[in-house]
Amino acid sequence: MIGKRLAAFMVLLALALPLGGCGFTPLYAERDDASITADLSMLDVSAPNDRLGRELKYGLLDLLSSSGNPPSNPTYLVEIAPIVYSEDLAIERDADVTRKNMVMVVPFRLINTETKETVLRSTSRSRSSYNRVDSEFANIVAAQDAERRIAAAIAADIKVQLSIHFHRLAQTGG
């Protein structure tokens, strides 16, 4: 029993050793009195002033800072422009649609607030599907729920992309 545990530990140790040599560092690790988390907390978000824009903006702000509020003097501005469309997935012989796909594509850019220069352009995409039933109210609620789910997924993806940008910037000394 002890021999098996020792062998398993040795195998785990042998597999972990190459990670040190490849330059692997955790994305949110502290580095020289700064961190990715601190960089993210200095971002403000600009979005269209509609229900979806607000959902994305405040969902992203919740992920970027511990307070969920934009900083009073942001270093960068994340400008997002969501596009949403739906696709019919399951169509019955009588032309009734019983399942829909909702797709959200969000082009975004990171703008330095001091120089007004765009330092990053990217796009985030997500999709979700939902069933359509005879009740129109149930269909509206299902569509709104799908929209909320993909907005949360988009916000998380944008946070990851911004984190990778700031990590690379720190690695290059920028």
C-alpha positions in Angstrom: 0.0 0.0 0.0 2.8 2.5 0.9 4.8 1.4 -2.1 1.8 2.2 -4.4 1.4 5.6 -2.8 5.1 6.3 -3.2 5.1 5.2 -6.8 2.1 7.4 -7.5 3.8 10.4 -5.8 7.0 9.8 -7.9 5.0 9.7 -11.1 3.1 12.9 -10.2 6.4 14.6 -9.3 7.9 13.5 -12.6 4.9 14.9 -14.5 5.0 18.2 -12.7 8.7 18.9 -13.2 8.5 20.0 -16.8 6.0 22.7 -15.8 8.7 24.7 -14.0 10.9 24.7 -17.1 8.3 25.8 -19.5 7.7 29.2 -17.9 4.2 28.3 -16.7 2.8 30.8 -14.2 -0.7 31.1 -12.9 -2.7 33.8 -14.7 -3.9 35.5 -11.6 -0.6 35.2 -9.7 0.8 38.3 -7.9 3.8 39.8 -9.7 6.0 42.7 -8.6 3.4 44.4 -6.4 0.9 44.2 -9.2 -1.5 41.6 -10.4 -3.9 40.8 -13.2 -6.7 41.4 -10.7 -5.5 44.9 -10.0 -5.3 45.6 -13.8 -8.8 44.4 -14.3 -10.2 46.5 -11.5 -9.0 49.6 -13.3 -11.3 49.0 -16.3 -14.6 50.7 -17.1 -17.1 49.2 -19.5 -19.1 51.0 -22.2 -22.1 49.3 -23.7 -25.4 50.2 -25.5 -28.0 51.5 -23.2 -30.5 48.8 -23.6 -31.5 45.7 -21.6 -28.8 43.5 -23.2 -26.1 46.2 -23.0 -26.8 46.7 -19.3 -26.8 43.0 -18.6 -23.4 42.6 -20.3 -21.9 45.8 -18.8 -22.8 45.1 -15.2 -22.1 41.4 -15.5 -18.6 42.2 -16.8 -18.1 44.9 -14.1 -19.1 42.3 -11.4 -16.3 40.0 -12.7 -13.7 42.7 -13.1 -13.8 44.2 -9.7 -14.7 43.0 -6.2 -17.1 45.9 -5.7 -18.8 45.5 -9.1 -18.4 49.2 -9.6 -16.3 51.0 -12.2 -13.3 52.9 -10.9 -13.5 56.6 -10.5 -10.4 57.1 -12.7 -10.2 54.1 -15.1 -7.0 53.3 -16.9 -8.8 51.5 -19.8 -12.3 51.4 -21.2 -13.8 48.2 -22.6 -16.2 49.1 -25.4 -18.6 46.3 -26.3 -21.1 46.1 -29.2 -23.3 43.0 -28.8 -25.1 41.4 -31.8 -27.8 38.8 -31.1 -29.7 36.6 -33.5 -31.7 33.4 -33.3 -31.8 30.3 -35.5 -34.6 27.8 -35.8 -33.3 24.3 -34.9 -36.3 22.0 -34.8 -39.0 22.6 -37.3 -42.1 20.3 -37.4 -43.9 19.3 -40.6 -46.6 21.9 -39.8 -43.9 24.7 -39.7 -44.0 25.0 -35.9 -40.5 25.8 -34.5 -40.0 23.7 -31.3 -36.4 24.6 -30.6 -34.4 27.7 -31.1 -30.7 28.7 -30.9 -29.8 32.1 -29.6 -26.4 33.4 -30.7 -24.5 36.4 -29.3 -21.4 37.8 -31.0 -19.7 40.6 -29.1 -16.9 42.5 -30.8 -15.0 44.5 -28.1 -12.0 46.7 -27.9 -9.8 47.9 -25.0 -9.1 51.6 -25.1 -6.4 53.4 -23.2 -8.3 56.3 -21.6 -5.3 58.6 -21.6 -4.2 58.2 -25.2 -7.6 57.1 -26.6 -5.6 54.4 -28.4 -7.2 51.0 -29.0 -4.8 48.5 -27.5 -6.8 45.3 -28.0 -9.6 44.2 -30.4 -11.3 40.9 -30.1 -14.6 39.1 -30.3 -16.5 36.8 -28.0 -19.2 34.4 -29.1 -21.7 32.2 -27.3 -24.9 30.4 -28.0 -27.6 28.7 -26.1 -30.7 26.9 -27.2 -34.2 26.6 -25.7 -37.5 24.8 -26.3 -40.5 26.5 -27.8 -43.9 25.5 -26.5 -47.5 26.6 -27.0 -47.4 29.2 -24.3 -46.0 32.5 -25.7 -45.2 33.7 -22.2 -43.1 30.6 -21.6 -41.3 31.2 -24.9 -40.5 34.8 -23.9 -39.2 33.7 -20.5 -37.1 30.9 -22.1 -35.6 33.3 -24.6 -34.7 35.8 -21.9 -33.2 33.1 -19.8 -31.1 31.9 -22.8 -30.0 35.6 -23.3 -28.9 35.9 -19.6 -26.9 32.6 -19.9 -25.0 33.7 -23.0 -24.5 37.2 -21.6 -22.9 35.6 -18.5 -20.7 33.3 -20.7 -19.7 36.3 -22.8 -18.7 38.4 -19.8 -16.6 35.5 -18.4 -14.9 35.1 -21.8 -14.1 38.8 -22.2 -12.6 38.7 -18.7 -10.4 35.8 -19.6 -9.3 37.5 -22.9 -8.5 40.7 -21.0 -6.6 38.8 -18.3 -4.5 37.1 -21.0 -3.8 40.5 -22.6 -2.6 42.0 -19.3 -0.6 38.9 -18.5 1.2 39.1 -21.8 1.8 42.8 -21.3 3.4 42.1 -17.9 5.5 39.3 -19.4 6.9 41.7 -22.0 7.5 44.4 -19.4 4.8 46.7 -20.8 
